[in-house]
Amino acid sequence: MAEQAAWDFVNAMPEGEKIELTVVNPSFVIGPTLVKTDFASGKVINMFMLNNLPAGVPMIHMPTIDVRDIATLHVRCLSSDEAQGKL
């Protein structure tokens, strides 16, 4: 919904004032955190990785990506004309 709102916002702008918009929709993001204290989603990920979920870890396949790779992708999108305006 947030992404659609961003596209709607840009599309509603007057032609001469439109900004470029590129979105990145990563899958399950993993990697180091800047947060030095416990936080809810970090606890859940830790429980998942250690097979410590109350009902057990389900047998699922899910794509994952490292947060550092997402950061690199964001920077590359800023400098790539091909990335601009993609739906």
C-alpha positions as CSV (number, residue, x, y, z in Angstrom):
1,M,0.0,0.0,0.0
2,A,2.8,2.4,0.8
3,E,4.5,1.7,-2.6
4,Q,1.2,2.3,-4.4
5,A,0.7,5.6,-2.5
6,A,4.2,6.7,-3.6
7,W,3.4,5.9,-7.2
8,D,0.1,7.7,-6.9
9,F,1.8,10.7,-5.4
10,V,4.4,10.9,-8.2
11,N,1.8,10.3,-10.9
12,A,-0.4,13.1,-9.5
13,M,2.4,15.7,-9.6
14,P,2.4,18.3,-12.4
15,E,4.6,17.2,-15.4
16,G,7.2,19.8,-14.8
17,E,7.5,19.0,-11.1
18,K,7.6,15.1,-11.1
19,I,10.4,13.4,-9.2
20,E,12.0,10.1,-10.2
21,L,10.8,7.1,-8.2
22,T,12.4,3.7,-8.0
23,V,11.3,1.0,-5.6
24,V,13.2,-1.9,-4.1
25,N,11.1,-4.8,-2.8
26,P,13.5,-7.2,-1.0
27,S,12.5,-10.5,0.3
28,F,13.4,-11.7,3.8
29,V,16.2,-9.3,4.9
30,I,19.0,-10.7,7.2
31,G,22.3,-9.5,8.3
32,P,23.9,-7.3,11.0
33,T,21.9,-4.7,12.8
34,L,22.8,-1.2,14.0
35,V,20.5,-1.8,17.0
36,K,22.6,-2.8,20.1
37,T,19.7,-3.9,22.2
38,D,17.1,-6.6,21.8
39,F,14.2,-5.9,19.5
40,A,11.1,-7.9,18.7
41,S,11.7,-8.8,15.1
42,G,15.3,-9.6,15.9
43,K,14.2,-12.0,18.6
44,V,11.8,-13.8,16.2
45,I,14.6,-14.1,13.6
46,N,16.9,-15.5,16.2
47,M,14.3,-18.0,17.4
48,F,13.7,-19.0,13.8
49,M,17.4,-19.5,13.1
50,L,17.9,-21.5,16.3
51,N,14.8,-23.7,15.7
52,N,13.4,-22.2,18.9
53,L,9.9,-21.2,17.8
54,P,7.2,-22.5,20.2
55,A,5.5,-24.5,17.4
56,G,8.8,-25.5,15.7
57,V,10.3,-24.1,12.5
58,P,8.1,-24.8,9.5
59,M,9.6,-26.5,6.5
60,I,9.5,-23.6,4.1
61,H,11.7,-22.2,1.4
62,M,12.0,-18.4,1.4
63,P,14.4,-16.2,-0.5
64,T,16.7,-14.1,1.8
65,I,19.0,-11.2,1.1
66,D,21.7,-9.6,3.2
67,V,21.0,-6.0,4.4
68,R,24.3,-4.9,3.0
69,D,23.3,-6.1,-0.5
70,I,20.1,-4.1,-0.2
71,A,22.1,-1.0,0.8
72,T,24.4,-1.5,-2.3
73,L,21.3,-1.9,-4.5
74,H,19.9,1.4,-3.2
75,V,23.1,3.2,-4.0
76,R,23.3,1.6,-7.5
77,C,19.7,2.7,-8.2
78,L,20.6,6.3,-7.4
79,S,23.3,6.3,-10.1
80,S,21.5,4.2,-12.8
81,D,19.2,5.8,-15.3
82,E,17.8,2.4,-16.1
83,A,16.4,2.0,-12.6
84,Q,14.3,5.2,-12.7
85,G,10.6,4.9,-13.1
86,K,10.3,1.1,-13.1
87,L,7.1,-0.4,-11.9
